[in-house]
């Protein structure tokens, strides 16, 4: 596949994660970052001066720029739908940060607008496209653990109070461990095992008042008004059964991030919030775990800044506009949102929740 030209990309949202996108996008020659905008014009001006791009005074002004092909929407989750729909109606392809929206109705409206306007809509996370996620996918597809039977996913605290100047939004509706970190884990599981048929779960709020200790904090305390701890069972259409724990109340643990168990062995994965890291397998007759060779080149060492740069999903979306597979499409993101929302609904009702969406497993990515 050849691309006719590079995409002119704009960022909407110039906050904490915008520099990760700017630096990450710069790694892809098919993406050219041209402009930015923010609800706070001064934030856009600062970022634009730093990057040497154009700062638009308003979001509407940016969307009126006919030279922009694609918008990367990294606004707070509560306005994902509003900004995304406006961008689609302005004729832009859109890649939106996770979660795709805070409600299923909003996610469906976004997809309907994208279809009506003939634009592509994609959503984070894209980390499952990295070497670790794709190495694990190849191991599953090649039968290294036999038939997958069960999966464990363990999400511990992001410690946002220690590094984010104002993590309030992470503890309000649209945040919490389910919607903030859950998309990385559930997307990875769907990539490996396929879509989820039903969920059941229990949730709660832990400490309601939390102290912010980040060096450049702008607030001293925050109030938690959304779920901070959840335990759930995920029933996959394949027959595999998953167990998910997602918590902003578990500060330390020795448990792995993700493990899969099959009829012939077990597989471990690193943090799905990163692109790379060791994927290990132990078959039934093995005496020890062994690390699998990555099926893709690695971006860098785990826990280094390279692991948190974004842009691979943006490139995937642009390539899809020329006929390549769209791996980060909105149908996958909406399915993940339905699963996470279903956990909350199950906790409230005490009932098992059927998941109605049925996305395809994303196409594997190989070198």
FIVEXRO-344126 format. One line per 8 residues: number of its first residue (from 1); their letters; for each residue x, y, z of N, C-alpha, C. Coordinates in steps of 0.1 Angstrom, whole numbers, plus 5000, padded with zeros to 4 digits. Layout:
% FIVEXRO-344126
NUM	a	X,Y,Z,X,Y,Z,X,Y,Z ~ ...
//
This chain:
% FIVEXRO-344126
1	xxxxxxxx	5008,4988,5000,5000,5000,5000,5009,5012,5000 ~ 5005,5022,4992,5013,5035,4992,5003,5046,4995 ~ 5008,5056,5002,5000,5067,5006,5003,5078,4996 ~ 4992,5085,4991,4994,5095,4981,5001,5107,4987 ~ 4998,5110,5000,5004,5122,5006,5003,5120,5021 ~ 5010,5129,5028,5010,5129,5043,4997,5136,5048 ~ 4992,5133,5059,4981,5139,5065,4985,5152,5072 ~ 4977,5162,5071,4978,5174,5079,4970,5172,5092
9	xxxxxxxx	4976,5172,5103,4970,5168,5115,4969,5180,5125 ~ 4958,5181,5132,4957,5191,5143,4953,5185,5156 ~ 4958,5190,5167,4954,5186,5180,4943,5195,5186 ~ 4933,5189,5191,4923,5197,5199,4925,5192,5213 ~ 4929,5201,5222,4933,5198,5236,4948,5199,5237 ~ 4952,5208,5245,4966,5211,5246,4971,5210,5260 ~ 4966,5200,5267,4969,5198,5281,4981,5188,5283 ~ 4980,5180,5294,4991,5172,5299,4996,5162,5288
17	xxxxxxxx	4987,5156,5280,4992,5145,5271,4995,5150,5257 ~ 4993,5163,5255,4994,5168,5241,5009,5166,5236 ~ 5018,5168,5245,5032,5167,5240,5036,5153,5237 ~ 5030,5143,5244,5032,5129,5240,5027,5126,5226 ~ 5016,5132,5223,5011,5131,5209,5020,5138,5199 ~ 5024,5150,5202,5032,5158,5193,5045,5151,5190 ~ 5052,5146,5200,5065,5139,5198,5063,5126,5191 ~ 5052,5119,5195,5049,5106,5189,5045,5107,5174
25	xxxxxxxx	5037,5117,5171,5033,5119,5157,5045,5122,5148 ~ 5055,5129,5154,5067,5133,5146,5075,5121,5141 ~ 5072,5109,5147,5080,5097,5143,5074,5091,5130 ~ 5063,5096,5125,5056,5090,5113,5056,5100,5102 ~ 5064,5097,5091,5065,5107,5080,5051,5109,5073 ~ 5042,5100,5075,5029,5102,5068,5020,5111,5076 ~ 5024,5116,5088,5017,5125,5096,5024,5138,5098 ~ 5018,5149,5095,5024,5162,5097,5016,5171,5106
33	xxxxxxxx	5021,5173,5118,5013,5181,5128,5014,5196,5124 ~ 5002,5202,5121,5002,5216,5116,4996,5226,5126 ~ 4987,5222,5134,4979,5232,5142,4974,5226,5155 ~ 4969,5235,5163,4963,5231,5176,4953,5241,5180 ~ 4944,5237,5189,4934,5246,5195,4930,5240,5209 ~ 4925,5249,5217,4921,5245,5231,4910,5254,5236 ~ 4902,5249,5245,4892,5258,5250,4898,5270,5258 ~ 4911,5268,5262,4918,5279,5268,4929,5283,5258
41	xxxxxxxx	4926,5294,5251,4935,5298,5240,4950,5299,5244 ~ 4952,5303,5256,4966,5305,5261,4974,5291,5260 ~ 4967,5281,5263,4973,5267,5263,4977,5264,5249 ~ 4968,5267,5239,4972,5264,5225,4983,5273,5221 ~ 4984,5285,5225,4995,5294,5221,5008,5289,5226 ~ 5008,5284,5239,5021,5279,5245,5025,5267,5237 ~ 5016,5258,5234,5020,5245,5227,5025,5249,5213 ~ 5018,5257,5206,5021,5261,5192,5035,5267,5192
49	xxxxxxxx	5038,5276,5201,5051,5282,5201,5062,5272,5203 ~ 5059,5263,5212,5069,5252,5215,5072,5243,5203 ~ 5061,5240,5196,5062,5231,5185,5064,5237,5171 ~ 5063,5250,5170,5064,5257,5157,5052,5254,5148 ~ 5040,5253,5154,5028,5251,5146,5018,5262,5148 ~ 5007,5262,5141,4997,5273,5142,4988,5270,5154 ~ 4985,5281,5161,4975,5280,5172,4963,5288,5167 ~ 4952,5281,5167,4939,5287,5164,4933,5292,5176
57	xxxxxxxx	4926,5304,5175,4920,5310,5187,4909,5303,5193 ~ 4902,5295,5185,4890,5287,5190,4890,5274,5183 ~ 4883,5264,5188,4881,5251,5182,4874,5253,5168 ~ 4864,5261,5168,4856,5263,5156,4865,5269,5145 ~ 4874,5278,5149,4884,5283,5139,4893,5272,5133 ~ 4897,5263,5141,4905,5252,5136,4897,5243,5127 ~ 4885,5240,5131,4877,5231,5123,4873,5237,5109 ~ 4874,5251,5108,4871,5257,5096,4884,5258,5087
65	xxxxxxxx	4895,5253,5092,4907,5253,5084,4907,5242,5074 ~ 4905,5245,5061,4904,5235,5051,4916,5227,5048 ~ 4927,5231,5053,4940,5223,5051,4941,5211,5060 ~ 4933,5211,5071,4935,5200,5081,4927,5188,5076 ~ 4934,5177,5076,4928,5164,5072,4922,5156,5084 ~ 4929,5157,5095,4926,5148,5106,4928,5156,5119 ~ 4918,5154,5128,4919,5159,5141,4921,5148,5152 ~ 4931,5151,5161,4933,5142,5172,4926,5149,5184
73	xxxxxxxx	4916,5143,5189,4908,5149,5200,4913,5144,5213 ~ 4920,5152,5221,4925,5148,5234,4919,5158,5245 ~ 4907,5161,5243,4900,5169,5253,4895,5160,5264 ~ 4890,5165,5275,4885,5157,5286,4874,5148,5281 ~ 4872,5136,5287,4862,5126,5282,4848,5131,5281 ~ 4844,5140,5290,4831,5145,5290,4827,5153,5278 ~ 4837,5158,5270,4834,5166,5258,4839,5158,5246 ~ 4843,5146,5247,4848,5138,5235,4837,5138,5224
81	xxxxxxxx	4825,5135,5228,4814,5134,5217,4812,5148,5211 ~ 4811,5158,5218,4808,5171,5213,4818,5176,5203 ~ 4831,5174,5207,4842,5179,5198,4844,5170,5186 ~ 4842,5157,5188,4844,5147,5177,4833,5149,5167 ~ 4821,5151,5171,4810,5153,5161,4812,5166,5153 ~ 4816,5176,5160,4819,5189,5153,4830,5187,5143 ~ 4840,5180,5146,4851,5177,5137,4847,5169,5125 ~ 4839,5159,5127,4834,5150,5116,4825,5158,5107
89	xxxxxxxx	4817,5166,5113,4808,5175,5104,4816,5185,5097 ~ 4828,5188,5101,4836,5198,5094,4844,5191,5083 ~ 4842,5178,5082,4849,5170,5071,4863,5165,5075 ~ 4865,5163,5088,4878,5158,5092,4877,5143,5097 ~ 4887,5135,5094,4888,5123,5101,4892,5126,5115 ~ 4888,5117,5124,4890,5120,5139,4896,5107,5145 ~ 4906,5110,5153,4911,5100,5163,4910,5106,5176 ~ 4902,5099,5185,4899,5105,5198,4905,5096,5209
97	xxxxxxxx	4909,5103,5220,4915,5096,5231,4904,5087,5237 ~ 4909,5077,5245,4900,5069,5253,4895,5076,5265 ~ 4883,5072,5269,4873,5063,5262,4867,5071,5251 ~ 4862,5064,5241,4857,5071,5229,4846,5081,5233 ~ 4839,5078,5244,4828,5087,5249,4825,5082,5263 ~ 4817,5090,5270,4813,5086,5284,4800,5079,5284 ~ 4793,5078,5273,4780,5071,5272,4780,5063,5259 ~ 4772,5052,5259,4771,5044,5247,4763,5052,5237
105	xxxxxxxx	4753,5060,5241,4745,5068,5232,4754,5078,5224 ~ 4763,5084,5232,4772,5093,5225,4781,5086,5215 ~ 4786,5075,5219,4795,5067,5210,4788,5063,5197 ~ 4775,5059,5198,4767,5055,5187,4765,5068,5178 ~ 4762,5079,5184,4759,5091,5176,4772,5095,5168 ~ 4784,5094,5175,4796,5097,5168,4798,5088,5156 ~ 4795,5075,5157,4797,5066,5146,4787,5069,5135 ~ 4775,5073,5139,4765,5076,5129,4769,5088,5121
113	xxxxxxxx	4774,5098,5128,4779,5110,5121,4790,5107,5111 ~ 4800,5099,5116,4811,5095,5108,4806,5088,5095 ~ 4797,5079,5096,4792,5072,5084,4785,5082,5075 ~ 4777,5091,5081,4769,5101,5073,4779,5110,5065 ~ 4790,5114,5072,4799,5124,5066,4810,5117,5057 ~ 4810,5103,5057,4820,5096,5050,4834,5098,5055 ~ 4836,5100,5068,4848,5102,5075,4852,5090,5084 ~ 4865,5088,5086,4869,5077,5095,4870,5082,5109
121	xxxxxxxx	4865,5073,5118,4866,5076,5133,4873,5065,5140 ~ 4884,5068,5147,4892,5059,5154,4894,5064,5168 ~ 4898,5054,5177,4899,5058,5191,4911,5051,5197 ~ 4917,5057,5207,4927,5051,5216,4920,5040,5224 ~ 4928,5030,5229,4942,5030,5229,4948,5023,5217 ~ 4960,5026,5214,4967,5020,5203,4979,5011,5207 ~ 4981,5010,5221,4992,5003,5226,4992,4988,5222 ~ 4980,4983,5220,4979,4968,5216,4986,4966,5203
129	xxxxxxxx	4989,4976,5195,4995,4975,5182,5010,4974,5183 ~ 5016,4976,5195,5030,4975,5197,5035,4961,5198 ~ 5048,4960,5200,5055,4947,5199,5049,4937,5209 ~ 5046,4941,5221,5041,4932,5232,5027,4926,5228 ~ 5018,4935,5225,5005,4931,5221,5004,4922,5209 ~ 5013,4925,5199,5013,4917,5187,5021,4904,5188 ~ 5031,4904,5197,5038,4891,5200,5028,4882,5207 ~ 5021,4887,5216,5011,4878,5223,5000,4874,5214
137	xxxxxxxx	4996,4882,5205,4986,4879,5195,4991,4867,5186 ~ 5003,4868,5182,5009,4858,5173,5010,4845,5181 ~ 5013,4845,5194,5014,4833,5202,5001,4827,5203 ~ 4990,4834,5205,4976,4829,5206,4972,4823,5193 ~ 4975,4830,5182,4970,4826,5169,4978,4813,5165 ~ 4991,4812,5169,4999,4800,5166,4997,4788,5175 ~ 4988,4790,5185,4984,4779,5193,4994,4775,5204 ~ 5003,4785,5208,5013,4782,5218,5008,4778,5231
145	xxxxxxxx	4996,4782,5235,4990,4778,5248,4977,4769,5245 ~ 4976,4765,5233,4964,4757,5230,4952,4765,5229 ~ 4940,4759,5233,4928,4767,5233,4928,4776,5245 ~ 4926,4789,5244,4925,4798,5255,4913,4796,5264 ~ 4915,4794,5277,4904,4791,5286,4901,4802,5295 ~ 4911,4810,5300,4908,4820,5310,4919,4831,5309 ~ 4915,4843,5314,4924,4854,5314,4923,4862,5327 ~ 4934,4867,5332,4934,4876,5344,4939,4889,5340
153	xxxxxxxx	4933,4900,5344,4938,4914,5341,4937,4922,5354 ~ 4948,4928,5358,4949,4934,5371,4954,4948,5370 ~ 4944,4958,5372,4947,4972,5370,4949,4978,5384 ~ 4961,4983,5387,4964,4990,5400,4964,5005,5398 ~ 4967,5012,5409,4966,5026,5409,4976,5033,5399 ~ 4971,5043,5393,4979,5051,5384,4987,5062,5391 ~ 4985,5063,5404,4992,5073,5412,4991,5087,5406 ~ 4980,5090,5400,4979,5103,5394,4980,5115,5403
161	xxxxxxxx	4977,5113,5416,4978,5123,5426,4993,5127,5428 ~ 5002,5119,5424,5016,5121,5426,5023,5129,5415 ~ 5016,5128,5403,5023,5134,5391,5014,5144,5383 ~ 5001,5143,5384,4992,5152,5377,4989,5164,5385 ~ 4991,5176,5379,4988,5188,5387,4974,5190,5392 ~ 4964,5184,5384,4950,5185,5388,4943,5172,5383 ~ 4944,5161,5390,4937,5149,5385,4923,5148,5388 ~ 4916,5159,5391,4902,5158,5395,4893,5150,5385
169	xxxxxxxx	4896,5153,5372,4888,5146,5361,4889,5131,5362 ~ 4900,5126,5367,4901,5111,5368,4893,5105,5379 ~ 4887,5113,5388,4879,5108,5399,4864,5112,5397 ~ 4861,5117,5386,4847,5121,5383,4841,5112,5372 ~ 4828,5113,5370,4822,5105,5359,4830,5107,5346 ~ 4833,5096,5339,4842,5097,5327,4856,5093,5330 ~ 4859,5092,5343,4872,5087,5347,4871,5075,5356 ~ 4879,5074,5366,4880,5062,5374,4888,5051,5367
177	xxxxxxxx	4892,5041,5374,4900,5030,5368,4894,5023,5356 ~ 4880,5022,5356,4874,5015,5345,4876,5023,5332 ~ 4872,5036,5332,4872,5043,5320,4886,5049,5317 ~ 4894,5051,5327,4908,5057,5325,4918,5047,5320 ~ 4919,5036,5328,4928,5025,5324,4922,5013,5318 ~ 4909,5011,5321,4903,4999,5316,4904,4997,5301 ~ 4903,5008,5293,4904,5006,5278,4917,4999,5274 ~ 4928,5001,5281,4940,4995,5277,4939,4980,5278
185	xxxxxxxx	4934,4976,5290,4933,4961,5293,4923,4954,5285 ~ 4911,4960,5284,4900,4953,5277,4903,4952,5262 ~ 4908,4963,5257,4912,4963,5243,4922,4952,5240 ~ 4932,4951,5249,4942,4941,5247,4936,4927,5248 ~ 4927,4925,5257,4920,4912,5258,4912,4908,5246 ~ 4905,4918,5240,4897,4916,5228,4906,4913,5216 ~ 4917,4920,5215,4927,4917,5205,4931,4903,5206 ~ 4933,4897,5218,4938,4884,5219,4927,4873,5218
193	xxxxxxxx	4915,4876,5224,4905,4866,5226,4892,4868,5218 ~ 4891,4880,5212,4879,4883,5205,4869,4890,5214 ~ 4857,4893,5209,4847,4901,5216,4841,4894,5228 ~ 4836,4902,5237,4830,4898,5250,4815,4897,5249 ~ 4809,4886,5254,4795,4884,5252,4787,4889,5264 ~ 4792,4889,5276,4785,4893,5288,4795,4896,5299 ~ 4790,4904,5309,4799,4908,5320,4790,4908,5333 ~ 4797,4906,5344,4791,4909,5357,4801,4915,5366
201	xxxxxxxx	4797,4924,5375,4807,4931,5383,4802,4937,5396 ~ 4811,4941,5404,4808,4948,5416,4818,4960,5417 ~ 4812,4972,5421,4821,4984,5421,4818,4991,5434 ~ 4828,5000,5438,4826,5009,5449,4835,5021,5448 ~ 4832,5031,5456,4842,5042,5458,4849,5040,5471 ~ 4863,5041,5470,4871,5039,5482,4872,5052,5489 ~ 4884,5057,5491,4886,5070,5498,4880,5081,5490 ~ 4871,5089,5496,4864,5099,5488,4873,5112,5487
209	xxxxxxxx	4880,5115,5497,4889,5127,5496,4903,5122,5495 ~ 4910,5128,5485,4924,5124,5482,4933,5136,5481 ~ 4945,5134,5487,4955,5145,5487,4964,5144,5475 ~ 4965,5156,5468,4974,5157,5456,4988,5161,5461 ~ 4998,5154,5457,5012,5157,5461,5021,5160,5449 ~ 5015,5161,5437,5024,5164,5426,5031,5177,5428 ~ 5044,5178,5424,5052,5190,5426,5046,5202,5421 ~ 5040,5201,5409,5034,5213,5403,5019,5214,5404
217	xxxxxxxx	5014,5208,5415,4999,5207,5417,4993,5221,5417 ~ 4980,5221,5412,4972,5233,5412,4961,5232,5422 ~ 4959,5220,5427,4949,5217,5438,4955,5209,5448 ~ 4951,5210,5461,4956,5202,5472,4949,5189,5475 ~ 4935,5189,5472,4927,5177,5475,4917,5176,5463 ~ 4912,5164,5461,4902,5161,5452,4892,5152,5458 ~ 4880,5152,5453,4869,5144,5457,4866,5133,5447 ~ 4865,5121,5451,4861,5110,5442,4846,5109,5442
225	xxxxxxxx	4841,5110,5430,4826,5109,5428,4822,5098,5418 ~ 4832,5089,5414,4829,5078,5405,4837,5066,5411 ~ 4834,5054,5405,4840,5042,5410,4855,5043,5410 ~ 4860,5038,5421,4875,5037,5422,4880,5023,5424 ~ 4871,5013,5426,4874,4999,5427,4863,4991,5420 ~ 4868,4981,5412,4858,4972,5405,4864,4959,5403 ~ 4855,4949,5405,4859,4935,5402,4848,4929,5392 ~ 4853,4922,5382,4843,4918,5372,4847,4905,5366
233	xxxxxxxx	4837,4898,5360,4839,4886,5352,4835,4889,5338 ~ 4844,4885,5329,4841,4888,5314,4840,4875,5307 ~ 4828,4873,5301,4825,4860,5293,4827,4863,5279 ~ 4838,4857,5273,4841,4859,5259,4833,4850,5250 ~ 4830,4855,5238,4822,4847,5228,4829,4834,5225 ~ 4843,4834,5226,4850,4822,5223,4848,4811,5233 ~ 4843,4815,5245,4842,4806,5256,4851,4808,5267 ~ 4862,4816,5265,4871,4820,5275,4864,4828,5286
241	xxxxxxxx	4869,4827,5298,4864,4835,5309,4875,4844,5315 ~ 4872,4857,5316,4882,4866,5321,4878,4872,5335 ~ 4888,4875,5343,4886,4881,5356,4894,4895,5355 ~ 4887,4905,5358,4892,4919,5358,4891,4925,5371 ~ 4902,4931,5376,4902,4939,5388,4907,4953,5384 ~ 4900,4964,5386,4904,4977,5383,4903,4986,5395 ~ 4914,4992,5399,4913,4999,5412,4923,5011,5413 ~ 4918,5022,5418,4926,5033,5422,4928,5033,5438
249	xxxxxxxx	4925,5021,5444,4927,5019,5458,4937,5009,5461 ~ 4943,5002,5451,4954,4993,5453,4967,5000,5450 ~ 4974,5003,5459,4986,5011,5457,4998,5003,5453 ~ 4999,4991,5458,5011,4982,5455,5006,4968,5454 ~ 5013,4960,5446,5009,4946,5445,5021,4938,5438 ~ 5021,4925,5438,5030,4917,5431,5024,4909,5419 ~ 5011,4912,5417,5004,4905,5407,5007,4909,5393 ~ 5006,4900,5383,5010,4904,5369,4999,4913,5364
257	xxxxxxxx	5002,4920,5353,4992,4929,5346,4981,4920,5339 ~ 4986,4911,5330,4977,4902,5323,4983,4889,5321 ~ 4975,4878,5324,4979,4865,5321,4968,4857,5314 ~ 4972,4849,5305,4962,4840,5298,4966,4825,5300 ~ 4955,4817,5301,4957,4803,5304,4950,4795,5294 ~ 4957,4785,5288,4950,4776,5278,4952,4762,5281 ~ 4947,4753,5272,4948,4739,5274,4962,4734,5274 ~ 4972,4742,5268,4985,4737,5266,4996,4746,5273
265	xxxxxxxx	4991,4756,5280,5001,4765,5286,4996,4778,5290 ~ 5005,4787,5294,5001,4800,5299,5010,4811,5293 ~ 5004,4823,5293,5011,4834,5286,5010,4847,5295 ~ 5021,4854,5297,5020,4867,5305,5024,4878,5296 ~ 5017,4890,5298,5019,4902,5291,5023,4913,5300 ~ 5031,4923,5295,5035,4935,5304,5023,4945,5304 ~ 5026,4956,5310,5016,4967,5312,5010,4971,5298 ~ 4997,4969,5296,4992,4973,5282,4991,4988,5280
273	xxxxxxxx	4995,4996,5290,4996,5010,5288,5009,5014,5281 ~ 5017,5004,5278,5030,5005,5271,5030,4996,5259 ~ 5038,5000,5249,5039,4993,5237,5047,4980,5237 ~ 5058,4981,5245,5068,4970,5245,5069,4964,5259 ~ 5077,4953,5259,5079,4946,5272,5079,4931,5270 ~ 5084,4924,5280,5085,4909,5278,5072,4902,5277 ~ 5070,4893,5268,5059,4884,5267,5065,4870,5269 ~ 5060,4864,5280,5066,4851,5283,5056,4840,5282
281	xxxxxxxx	5060,4828,5279,5051,4816,5278,5057,4804,5286 ~ 5048,4796,5291,5052,4784,5298,5042,4773,5294 ~ 5047,4764,5286,5038,4753,5282,5037,4742,5293 ~ 5028,4733,5292,5025,4724,5303,5038,4716,5307 ~ 5046,4712,5298,5057,4704,5301,5070,4712,5303 ~ 5069,4725,5302,5081,4733,5304,5085,4734,5319 ~ 5098,4736,5322,5102,4737,5336,5104,4751,5340 ~ 5103,4761,5330,5104,4775,5334,5097,4783,5323
289	xxxxxxxx	5095,4796,5326,5090,4805,5317,5101,4809,5307 ~ 5097,4812,5294,5106,4817,5284,5101,4829,5277 ~ 5109,4838,5274,5105,4851,5268,5104,4848,5252 ~ 5093,4853,5246,5092,4852,5232,5099,4863,5225 ~ 5105,4860,5213,5111,4871,5205,5100,4880,5200 ~ 5101,4893,5200,5091,4902,5195,5089,4900,5180 ~ 5076,4901,5176,5073,4899,5162,5075,4913,5154 ~ 5076,4923,5162,5078,4937,5156,5090,4943,5163
297	xxxxxxxx	5096,4953,5157,5107,4961,5163,5101,4968,5176 ~ 5109,4969,5186,5104,4976,5198,5107,4991,5197 ~ 5099,4999,5204,5101,5013,5204,5112,5017,5214 ~ 5113,5009,5225,5123,5013,5235,5120,5004,5247 ~ 5128,5007,5258,5127,4999,5270,5114,5002,5277 ~ 5108,4992,5284,5097,4995,5292,5099,5006,5303 ~ 5089,5014,5306,5090,5024,5316,5098,5036,5312 ~ 5103,5036,5300,5110,5048,5295,5100,5057,5287
305	xxxxxxxx	5104,5070,5285,5095,5079,5279,5089,5075,5265 ~ 5097,5066,5258,5093,5062,5245,5080,5054,5246 ~ 5078,5047,5257,5066,5039,5259,5053,5047,5260 ~ 5054,5059,5262,5042,5067,5265,5039,5077,5253 ~ 5047,5076,5243,5044,5085,5231,5033,5079,5223 ~ 5024,5087,5218,5013,5083,5211,5014,5087,5196 ~ 5007,5080,5187,5007,5084,5173,5005,5072,5164 ~ 5008,5060,5169,5006,5048,5161,4992,5046,5156
313	xxxxxxxx	4982,5049,5165,4968,5048,5161,4964,5058,5151 ~ 4970,5070,5153,4967,5081,5143,4972,5077,5129 ~ 4984,5071,5128,4989,5066,5116,4981,5055,5110 ~ 4976,5046,5119,4967,5035,5115,4955,5040,5108 ~ 4949,5051,5114,4937,5057,5109,4939,5063,5095 ~ 4950,5070,5093,4953,5077,5080,4956,5066,5070 ~ 4963,5056,5073,4966,5045,5064,4953,5038,5059 ~ 4943,5037,5069,4930,5031,5065,4923,5039,5055
321	xxxxxxxx	4925,5052,5055,4919,5061,5045,4923,5058,5031 ~ 4934,5050,5030,4940,5046,5017,4938,5031,5015 ~ 4929,5025,5023,4926,5011,5021,4932,5001,5030 ~ 4941,5005,5039,4946,4995,5049,4936,4991,5059 ~ 4938,4980,5066,4929,4977,5077,4929,4988,5088 ~ 4917,4990,5093,4915,5000,5104,4914,4992,5117 ~ 4925,4992,5124,4926,4984,5136,4921,4991,5148 ~ 4921,5004,5148,4917,5012,5160,4903,5018,5157
329	xxxxxxxx	4895,5012,5150,4882,5017,5146,4872,5019,5158 ~ 4862,5027,5155,4852,5030,5166,4844,5018,5170 ~ 4842,5008,5162,4834,4997,5166,4841,4989,5177 ~ 4854,4988,5177,4862,4982,5188,4861,4991,5200 ~ 4863,5004,5199,4862,5013,5210,4849,5013,5217 ~ 4838,5013,5209,4824,5013,5215,4822,4999,5222 ~ 4827,4988,5217,4825,4975,5223,4832,4976,5237 ~ 4844,4981,5237,4851,4982,5250,4844,4991,5260
337	xxxxxxxx	4838,5002,5255,4830,5011,5264,4818,5004,5269 ~ 4811,4996,5260,4799,4988,5264,4803,4978,5275 ~ 4815,4972,5274,4819,4963,5284,4821,4970,5298 ~ 4828,4981,5297,4831,4988,5310,4818,4994,5316 ~ 4810,4999,5307,4797,5004,5312,4788,4993,5318 ~ 4789,4981,5312,4782,4969,5316,4786,4965,5330 ~ 4799,4967,5334,4804,4963,5347,4797,4972,5357 ~ 4796,4985,5354,4789,4995,5363,4774,4991,5364
345	xxxxxxxx	4768,4988,5353,4754,4985,5353,4751,4972,5361 ~ 4760,4962,5359,4758,4950,5367,4759,4952,5382 ~ 4769,4961,5386,4770,4964,5400,4757,4970,5405 ~ 4752,4979,5398,4740,4986,5402,4727,4977,5403 ~ 4726,4968,5393,4714,4959,5392,4716,4946,5399 ~ 4728,4941,5401,4730,4928,5406,4728,4917,5396 ~ 4727,4921,5383,4725,4911,5372,4736,4911,5362 ~ 4737,4899,5356,4746,4898,5345,4742,4906,5333
353	xxxxxxxx	4751,4913,5326,4747,4922,5315,4752,4916,5302 ~ 4743,4915,5292,4746,4910,5279,4753,4922,5271 ~ 4763,4919,5264,4770,4929,5255,4765,4926,5241 ~ 4759,4937,5235,4753,4935,5222,4762,4937,5210 ~ 4773,4945,5212,4782,4948,5201,4791,4936,5198 ~ 4794,4934,5185,4802,4923,5181,4813,4927,5171 ~ 4823,4934,5175,4833,4939,5166,4842,4927,5162 ~ 4848,4928,5150,4858,4918,5146,4871,4920,5155
361	xxxxxxx	4879,4909,5157,4892,4911,5162,4900,4920,5152 ~ 4908,4929,5158,4916,4937,5149,4926,4929,5141 ~ 4928,4933,5128,4938,4925,5120,4951,4926,5127 ~ 4959,4915,5127,4972,4915,5133,4982,4925,5125 ~ 4991,4930,5132,5001,4939,5126,5015,4932,5126 ~ 5021,4931,5115,5034,4925,5114,5044,4934,5107 ~ 5056,4931,5109,5067,4939,5103,5066,4939,5088
//
